[in-house]
Every structure is written in C-alpha cells, then in structure tokens.
Amino acid sequence: MFVRSRHIVAMLVLGAAFAVSSNAEAAHRRLKISYAPQLKVLSLKWSGKIDRPMARQLGNALNRYQGRADKLVLTLASGGGRVSEAKKVIALLRRFKQRHALETRVSPGRVCGSMCVPIFLQGQVRRAAPASLWLFHEISRHDEKTNKTIRLLPKKTARMFKDYFVPAGVSRFWLKGVAAQIKGNDIWLTGAQLIAQRSNIITAQMPDLKRRKIYQRRRSASHRIIISVAADKPKHRRRSLNLQPASGTLRGSLWPRRSQHVQANRAPDHGARLAGQPELNSKNRRGL
C-alpha cells in the first residue's frame, strides 16, 4: 500500500510539472549542441514538441560534425508531436547508427511521451531516470484550429508498435498489455515502473540525483577607490577615498584648500608652514 501510494504521489508531481512545461513547448522547440573533441562525442538536447524544425536542425548538426563524432548522445524532453516529423528524425538516427554509436537519454523529472518514445527507442543504449515520466496512447488526428482530438487511429498505432517497438527489443508481453489499455486512454508511467515491468524500453538506469548549479557573484579584488589629479596643477586638489566593505564607512583625506596655503605663507617670517605639509618653494609661491 505504501509503495503504491508513493508511485501515485510521484506521478501527480511529475504530471503537474508536465502540465506546466507542455504549455511552453512551442517556445522551447530548439536543439542544443555541444561537442567533446577529446572523446569525439556529439551531445544534442531537444526540448519541446516533436515538430518542425527538429529534423532539419538534427540533420544540420550531424552534417556539421560528420567525420569528427564517433558517438551521438541525444537527450529528449517532449510530450510528443507530429508523426511525420518523428519519422524524419528516426530515419536520420537510423542512418547515423549504422556506423556510429547512438545513446538516447531522458533525465529525471523530464517527460517522453507519444511520438517521443519511438525516437528514444532508436538508441543502442537507452538511458533514463526512474523519476522520468512516460506517456503512451493511440495515434490520433487533431483539429488544426482547436488542436482537439477528433479521431483515433488504431491501425496506425499497431503499425507503429510493429515498426519501432518490436525491432528495438521491447517486451512483446508488455507491449500486448499496453496495446489493450491504451484503447481510448492515456497511460502515464514512471521510469521506475517501466524498469520494474521489464518492458526493455529503458536499458540503462540514470540516477535521480542531479547536481544543482550554484553561481557566485563576481566581486572586485579591491574596494579602494582613488581619485587623483596631476601634482603640477596647484589649483586642483587631490582626494583619496577608502571604502571599507566590513563597516561600510567612508574614509578620506583631503589636502588643505588653497586658502589654507595662502594663510600659511603670509606669516611674518615667510618660513612657517603647516605641520605635515611640504615646504613651498618660490615657484609654488608665485603659482599661489
């Protein structure tokens, strides 16, 4: 009972995250590219609906790194999309893995649903987290204006299982049970359930723990601010400010103003000067 409740809570949390993320899928429909030249590994991350321009961007990335990448790691985060676009992506991946290694991934807290699953199944290594969320349902036809489901297509669904699930080594026993349940229904499963049911959709487990990125604000090496003026211009003054970060006080030393110099040098003996001030020569006296 406790295990079942824990799965229900996990699915509710992940389902809420999917509801929020699916609204912004169109805005985040893009491909992120990174390449490790030492390992010759090309990493691609797709986030958003399976739709144009996914196949075009994927093909451009594969052509760009052709001959340099020996392995492709494709990370997916999508609730599904168009069957036609998914078929184009699958065709590109199948050509690539004829000569190179292909690994597909779904990170913890991410969704792979509907037509995202056949793309994920193209990986020779299929790595996913137990805390990932998966959606299975029949292929359907949608209204272009309202995006509402208007027709279910069970024959195309059976063909999809035959063309993409069976060749990937998905359990036929598990597939038969899912095919019976998805008739008119959406089935949500966690990665942990797929592993426990021995579906063979996930072949390698990814940890649910993910390191958080902590950024530190950059601070200047010194808080000292110096305002200086050329010494050969007596009419200007020089000021030094020191800002102490600990106490937050502002300290400064200001040379005596011009009037103080005049009063000091008008003393009767003309030799008197203020303590701590340099003796003025004849040139400086004429400047005053």
C-alpha positions as CSV (number, residue, x, y, z in Angstrom):
1,M,0.0,0.0,0.0
2,F,2.8,2.4,0.9
3,V,4.7,1.6,-2.4
4,R,1.6,2.2,-4.4
5,S,0.9,5.5,-2.7
6,R,4.4,6.6,-3.3
7,H,4.1,5.9,-7.0
8,I,0.8,7.8,-7.1
9,V,2.4,10.9,-5.4
10,A,5.3,10.7,-7.8
11,M,3.1,10.6,-10.8
12,L,1.0,13.5,-9.5
13,V,4.1,15.7,-9.0
14,L,5.6,14.8,-12.4
15,G,2.2,15.2,-14.0
16,A,1.9,18.8,-12.7
17,A,5.4,19.5,-13.9
18,F,4.4,18.2,-17.4
19,A,1.2,20.4,-17.4
20,V,3.3,23.5,-16.8
21,S,6.1,22.6,-19.3
22,S,3.8,21.5,-22.1
23,N,2.3,25.0,-22.3
24,A,5.7,26.4,-23.2
25,E,6.8,23.6,-25.6
26,A,6.4,25.7,-28.7
27,A,8.6,28.5,-27.3
28,H,11.3,26.0,-26.3
29,R,11.4,24.0,-29.6
30,R,15.1,24.1,-30.2
31,L,18.2,21.9,-30.4
32,K,21.1,22.5,-28.1
33,I,24.5,21.3,-29.3
34,S,27.8,20.5,-27.5
35,Y,30.8,18.6,-28.7
36,A,33.7,17.0,-26.8
37,P,36.6,16.7,-29.3
38,Q,38.8,14.6,-26.9
39,L,36.0,11.9,-26.7
40,K,34.6,12.6,-30.2
41,V,31.1,12.7,-28.6
42,L,28.4,14.9,-30.0
43,S,25.6,15.8,-27.5
44,L,22.3,17.0,-28.6
45,K,19.4,18.1,-26.4
46,W,15.9,18.5,-27.8
47,S,13.2,20.2,-25.6
48,G,9.7,20.7,-26.9
49,K,7.2,19.4,-29.3
50,I,8.2,16.9,-32.0
51,D,7.6,19.2,-34.9
52,R,9.4,21.3,-37.4
53,P,12.3,22.2,-37.4
54,M,13.5,19.2,-35.3
55,A,14.6,17.0,-38.3
56,R,16.2,19.9,-40.1
57,Q,18.2,21.0,-37.1
58,L,19.2,17.5,-36.3
59,G,20.4,16.9,-39.9
60,N,22.4,20.1,-39.9
61,A,24.1,19.1,-36.7
62,L,25.0,15.6,-37.9
63,N,26.4,17.1,-41.2
64,R,28.4,19.7,-39.4
65,Y,30.2,17.1,-37.2
66,Q,30.4,14.4,-39.8
67,G,33.7,12.6,-39.6
68,R,34.5,14.2,-36.2
69,A,31.9,12.5,-33.9
70,D,32.1,8.8,-33.2
71,K,29.1,8.8,-30.8
72,L,25.9,10.7,-30.5
73,V,24.1,11.3,-27.2
74,L,20.5,12.6,-27.8
75,T,18.7,13.8,-24.7
76,L,14.9,14.2,-25.1
77,A,12.2,16.2,-23.2
78,S,9.0,16.1,-25.1
79,G,5.4,15.2,-24.7
80,G,5.0,14.1,-28.3
81,G,4.1,15.7,-31.6
82,R,3.7,15.0,-35.3
83,V,4.1,11.5,-36.7
84,S,5.6,12.8,-39.9
85,E,8.3,14.8,-38.2
86,A,9.1,11.8,-35.9
87,K,9.6,9.6,-38.9
88,K,12.1,12.0,-40.4
89,V,14.1,12.1,-37.2
90,I,14.1,8.3,-36.9
91,A,15.3,8.0,-40.4
92,L,18.3,10.3,-39.7
93,L,19.1,8.4,-36.5
94,R,19.0,5.0,-38.2
95,R,21.4,6.2,-40.9
96,F,23.8,7.6,-38.2
97,K,23.9,4.5,-36.0
98,Q,24.9,2.3,-39.0
99,R,28.5,3.4,-38.5
100,H,28.4,5.2,-35.1
101,A,27.2,4.7,-31.6
102,L,23.9,6.2,-30.5
103,E,22.7,6.8,-27.0
104,T,19.3,8.3,-26.0
105,R,18.5,9.8,-22.6
106,V,15.6,11.1,-20.6
107,S,16.7,13.0,-17.5
108,P,14.9,12.9,-14.1
109,G,11.8,15.0,-13.9
110,R,11.5,15.1,-17.7
111,V,8.8,13.7,-20.0
112,C,9.0,11.5,-23.0
113,G,5.5,10.8,-24.4
114,S,3.7,9.7,-27.5
115,M,6.0,10.0,-30.6
116,C,9.0,10.9,-28.4
117,V,9.1,7.2,-27.3
118,P,9.8,5.8,-30.8
119,I,12.7,8.3,-31.2
120,F,14.0,7.3,-27.8
121,L,13.9,3.6,-28.9
122,Q,16.5,4.3,-31.6
123,G,19.3,4.4,-29.1
124,Q,21.6,1.4,-28.9
125,V,21.9,2.4,-25.2
126,R,18.7,3.8,-23.8
127,R,19.4,5.6,-20.5
128,A,16.6,7.1,-18.4
129,A,15.9,8.0,-14.8
130,P,13.4,6.3,-12.5
131,A,11.9,9.7,-11.9
132,S,11.2,10.3,-15.6
133,L,7.6,10.3,-16.9
134,W,6.3,8.5,-19.9
135,L,3.0,8.8,-21.9
136,F,1.5,6.1,-24.1
137,H,-1.6,6.4,-26.2
138,E,-3.0,5.8,-29.7
139,I,-2.1,7.8,-32.7
140,S,-4.9,10.3,-33.3
141,R,-6.0,13.0,-35.7
142,H,-6.4,16.6,-34.3
143,D,-8.3,19.6,-35.4
144,E,-5.9,22.2,-36.8
145,K,-7.7,25.1,-35.3
146,T,-8.7,23.8,-31.8
147,N,-5.9,21.1,-31.5
148,K,-8.6,18.8,-30.1
149,T,-8.6,15.0,-30.8
150,I,-11.3,14.2,-33.4
151,R,-10.4,10.7,-34.4
152,L,-8.4,7.7,-33.1
153,L,-6.3,5.6,-35.5
154,P,-5.8,2.1,-34.0
155,K,-4.4,0.6,-37.2
156,K,-1.6,3.2,-37.4
157,T,-0.9,2.6,-33.7
158,A,-0.5,-1.1,-34.3
159,R,1.8,-0.3,-37.3
160,M,3.9,2.0,-35.1
161,F,4.4,-0.8,-32.5
162,K,5.5,-3.2,-35.3
163,D,7.9,-0.7,-36.9
164,Y,9.5,0.9,-33.9
165,F,8.9,-1.0,-30.7
166,V,9.4,-4.6,-31.8
167,P,12.7,-4.0,-33.6
168,A,14.1,-2.2,-30.5
169,G,13.6,-5.3,-28.4
170,V,10.6,-4.1,-26.4
171,S,9.0,-7.0,-24.5
172,R,6.1,-8.4,-26.6
173,F,4.3,-9.5,-23.4
174,W,4.5,-5.9,-22.0
175,L,3.5,-4.4,-25.4
176,K,0.4,-6.6,-25.7
177,G,-0.8,-5.4,-22.3
178,V,-0.2,-1.7,-23.1
179,A,-1.9,-2.1,-26.5
180,A,-5.0,-3.3,-24.7
181,Q,-5.0,-0.5,-22.2
182,I,-4.4,2.5,-24.5
183,K,-7.6,2.0,-26.5
184,G,-9.2,5.4,-25.9
185,N,-6.9,6.1,-22.9
186,D,-3.8,7.9,-22.0
187,I,-1.4,5.8,-19.9
188,W,1.2,7.5,-17.7
189,L,4.1,5.5,-16.3
190,T,7.2,6.5,-14.4
191,G,10.7,5.3,-15.5
192,A,10.7,3.1,-12.3
193,Q,7.6,1.3,-13.4
194,L,9.0,0.7,-16.9
195,I,12.1,-0.9,-15.3
196,A,10.1,-2.9,-12.8
197,Q,7.7,-4.2,-15.5
198,R,10.7,-5.3,-17.6
199,S,9.5,-3.5,-20.7
200,N,13.0,-3.2,-22.0
201,I,12.3,0.4,-23.1
202,I,15.0,1.6,-20.7
203,T,18.2,-0.4,-20.9
204,A,20.4,1.7,-18.6
205,Q,19.4,3.5,-15.5
206,M,20.2,7.1,-14.8
207,P,20.4,8.4,-11.2
208,D,17.6,10.6,-10.0
209,L,20.1,12.9,-8.2
210,K,21.2,15.9,-10.2
211,R,23.8,18.4,-9.1
212,R,22.5,21.9,-8.7
213,K,24.3,24.8,-10.3
214,I,25.3,27.5,-7.8
215,Y,26.5,30.7,-9.2
216,Q,28.6,33.3,-7.3
217,R,28.6,36.9,-7.8
218,R,31.8,38.4,-9.0
219,R,33.4,40.9,-6.7
220,S,36.3,43.3,-7.5
221,A,39.7,42.4,-6.0
222,S,39.8,45.7,-4.1
223,H,37.3,48.2,-2.8
224,R,39.8,51.0,-2.8
225,I,38.8,54.0,-5.0
226,I,41.4,56.6,-5.7
227,I,40.7,60.0,-7.3
228,S,43.9,61.7,-8.2
229,V,44.8,64.9,-10.1
230,A,48.2,65.9,-11.6
231,A,50.5,67.4,-8.9
232,D,51.7,70.1,-11.3
233,K,48.3,71.9,-11.2
234,P,48.1,73.6,-7.8
235,K,44.6,74.9,-8.4
236,H,43.2,71.3,-8.3
237,R,43.1,69.2,-5.2
238,R,43.8,65.5,-4.6
239,R,41.5,63.3,-2.7
240,S,41.9,59.7,-1.6
241,L,38.8,57.6,-0.7
242,N,38.9,54.3,1.0
243,L,35.6,52.3,1.2
244,Q,35.8,49.6,3.9
245,P,33.5,46.7,2.9
246,A,33.2,45.4,6.5
247,S,32.0,48.5,8.3
248,G,30.6,50.3,5.3
249,T,32.2,53.6,6.4
250,L,33.8,56.1,4.0
251,R,37.2,57.5,5.0
252,G,39.1,60.2,3.2
253,S,42.0,62.6,3.5
254,L,41.8,66.0,1.8
255,W,44.8,68.2,1.3
256,P,44.3,71.8,2.7
257,R,42.5,74.1,0.4
258,R,44.2,76.9,-1.5
259,S,43.1,79.5,1.1
260,Q,45.0,77.5,3.8
261,H,48.2,77.6,1.8
262,V,47.8,81.4,1.4
263,Q,47.3,82.0,5.1
264,A,50.3,79.8,6.0
265,N,52.6,81.5,3.6
266,R,51.6,85.0,4.6
267,A,53.2,84.5,8.1
268,P,55.6,87.3,9.1
269,D,58.7,85.1,8.8
270,H,57.6,83.6,5.4
271,G,59.1,80.4,6.6
272,A,56.3,79.0,8.6
273,R,54.4,76.1,7.2
274,L,51.7,73.8,8.4
275,A,52.7,70.6,10.1
276,G,52.9,67.7,7.7
277,Q,52.8,69.9,4.6
278,P,55.7,70.2,2.2
279,E,57.7,73.5,2.2
280,L,56.7,75.7,-0.7
281,N,59.5,76.9,-3.0
282,S,59.5,80.2,-4.9
283,K,57.8,78.6,-7.9
284,N,54.9,77.4,-5.9
285,R,54.5,80.7,-4.2
286,R,54.2,82.5,-7.5
287,G,51.6,79.9,-8.5
288,L,49.5,80.8,-5.4
